[in-house]
Amino acid sequence: MAKPKKKKVVSNTIALNKKSRHDYSLEDRFEAGLVLEGWEVKSLRAGHVQLKDSYINIDKGEAYLVGCHISPLQTASTHISPNPTRQRKLLLHNNELHKLMTSVDRKGYSIVPTAMYWVRGRAKLEIALAKGKQQHDKRASEKGRDWEREKSRIMKH
């Protein structure tokens, strides 16, 4: 009998924002669609995106991704001038948008992107309602991670 062919394991993740997990304590997570131009989709497929210093801005009842850098490909069209850091509109349901707006009005809360990935050929952005960490909170969470790592190392041997 012939062996079945192994399928390629393709990761759907385009980009992660690891800094958001370090700087914020993340609470509620939402999945949002993105309004993109053609050259941006090509760049996402090539992995040319940075979520590091980006955030979500709510203006006039609509959510926008600000500060996300999508680098244009070298083969991009010459008759358009791509803007790598333009604001990109997010597609959310009204009840999700309302929940985010009321939560951001509370002191200390903001909305940050945590990951970008593909779902059925469409780019999706995972956003999270986040509260900023103080310096001592960052140290405490780092100590907790180190202790968990040490504990698993001890239990292994």
Wavefront OBJ file of the C-alpha trace (Angstrom):
o trace
v 0.000 0.000 0.000
v 1.134 3.488 -0.762
v 1.734 5.802 2.112
v -0.443 8.907 2.230
v 1.429 12.071 1.361
v 2.292 14.343 4.228
v 0.585 17.686 4.039
v 2.648 20.820 4.431
v 2.102 22.405 7.788
v 1.376 26.021 6.978
v 1.118 28.502 9.798
v -1.776 30.919 9.466
v -0.023 33.469 11.657
v 1.264 36.524 9.811
v 2.632 38.544 12.738
v 2.602 38.571 16.546
v 2.833 41.536 18.873
v 4.875 40.070 21.741
v 5.445 43.507 23.225
v 1.733 43.874 23.947
v 1.822 40.834 26.228
v 4.784 42.326 28.070
v 3.509 45.899 28.446
v -0.204 45.219 29.083
v -2.403 42.827 30.985
v -4.799 41.608 28.307
v -8.447 41.034 29.173
v -11.068 40.623 26.415
v -10.032 39.524 22.935
v -11.846 40.177 19.661
v -11.318 39.191 16.036
v -11.554 41.999 13.506
v -11.346 42.073 9.733
v -9.139 44.583 7.927
v -9.859 46.851 4.958
v -6.718 46.491 2.842
v -5.479 47.486 -0.585
v -4.119 44.940 -3.055
v -0.439 45.695 -2.491
v -0.955 45.346 1.274
v -2.367 41.837 0.890
v 0.648 40.827 -1.205
v 2.984 42.241 1.432
v 1.135 40.371 4.191
v 1.522 37.117 2.257
v 5.258 37.823 2.100
v 5.304 38.592 5.857
v 6.325 42.265 5.611
v 4.344 43.624 8.581
v 5.221 45.124 11.980
v 2.640 45.351 14.791
v 5.147 46.502 17.408
v 4.077 50.118 18.022
v 0.531 49.908 16.702
v -2.730 50.561 18.535
v -6.455 50.841 17.838
v -8.140 54.245 17.634
v -11.942 54.657 17.752
v -13.186 57.691 15.838
v -16.830 58.521 15.008
v -18.046 55.015 15.784
v -15.411 53.273 13.663
v -12.222 51.488 14.707
v -8.889 52.084 12.958
v -5.515 50.352 13.177
v -2.853 53.059 13.645
v 0.911 52.658 13.504
v 1.001 49.280 11.785
v 3.822 49.223 9.243
v 3.225 47.140 6.101
v 6.260 47.428 3.851
v 5.487 47.484 0.124
v 7.097 44.842 -2.059
v 9.778 45.820 -4.534
v 7.486 44.618 -7.315
v 4.678 46.992 -6.298
v 2.996 49.009 -9.023
v 4.629 52.272 -10.046
v 1.409 54.197 -10.679
v 0.401 54.146 -6.994
v 2.352 55.559 -4.096
v 1.967 53.122 -1.192
v 1.774 54.583 2.309
v 3.152 51.893 4.664
v 1.779 53.452 7.875
v -1.695 54.578 6.808
v -4.705 54.073 9.079
v -6.562 50.870 8.248
v -10.233 50.466 9.044
v -11.248 47.492 11.189
v -14.410 45.518 10.560
v -16.246 44.725 13.801
v -19.834 43.960 14.737
v -21.735 46.860 16.330
v -22.057 45.129 19.708
v -18.276 44.455 19.806
v -17.530 48.043 18.844
v -19.905 49.369 21.506
v -18.308 47.140 24.155
v -14.844 48.401 23.184
v -15.927 52.067 23.235
v -17.465 51.801 26.714
v -14.435 49.922 28.046
v -11.903 52.430 26.685
v -13.762 55.260 28.414
v -12.684 53.725 31.715
v -9.366 54.974 33.028
v -6.235 53.083 32.029
v -7.733 50.896 29.298
v -6.654 50.824 25.682
v -7.038 48.532 22.680
v -3.928 46.856 21.249
v -3.416 44.371 18.412
v -1.959 41.056 19.542
v -1.793 38.973 16.352
v -2.505 39.015 12.639
v -3.439 35.800 10.840
v -5.295 34.307 7.871
v -8.805 32.842 8.069
v -10.071 31.345 4.800
v -7.853 33.655 2.729
v -8.785 36.824 4.603
v -6.480 38.737 6.916
v -7.806 38.994 10.471
v -6.480 40.973 13.406
v -6.792 39.801 17.001
v -7.272 42.816 19.235
v -7.429 42.891 22.999
v -8.759 45.230 25.625
v -5.672 45.967 27.708
v -4.680 47.721 30.896
v -1.139 49.081 31.111
v 1.294 47.398 33.489
v 3.477 49.313 35.906
v 7.189 48.513 36.127
v 6.755 46.424 39.297
v 3.949 44.429 37.616
v 6.290 43.590 34.727
v 8.942 42.416 37.180
v 6.418 40.290 39.083
v 5.143 38.592 35.936
v 8.735 37.911 34.838
v 9.496 36.350 38.228
v 6.394 34.169 37.906
v 7.448 32.977 34.439
v 10.968 32.197 35.705
v 9.562 30.258 38.651
v 7.253 28.215 36.390
v 10.205 27.417 34.105
v 12.346 26.376 37.084
v 9.518 24.275 38.523
v 9.033 22.389 35.255
v 12.794 21.826 35.016
v 12.875 20.354 38.545
v 9.842 18.129 37.925
v 11.346 16.842 34.669
v 14.472 15.457 36.403
l 1 2 3 4 5 6 7 8 9 10 11 12 13 14 15 16 17 18 19 20 21 22 23 24 25 26 27 28 29 30 31 32 33 34 35 36 37 38 39 40 41 42 43 44 45 46 47 48 49 50 51 52 53 54 55 56 57 58 59 60 61 62 63 64 65 66 67 68 69 70 71 72 73 74 75 76 77 78 79 80 81 82 83 84 85 86 87 88 89 90 91 92 93 94 95 96 97 98 99 100 101 102 103 104 105 106 107 108 109 110 111 112 113 114 115 116 117 118 119 120 121 122 123 124 125 126 127 128 129 130 131 132 133 134 135 136 137 138 139 140 141 142 143 144 145 146 147 148 149 150 151 152 153 154 155 156 157
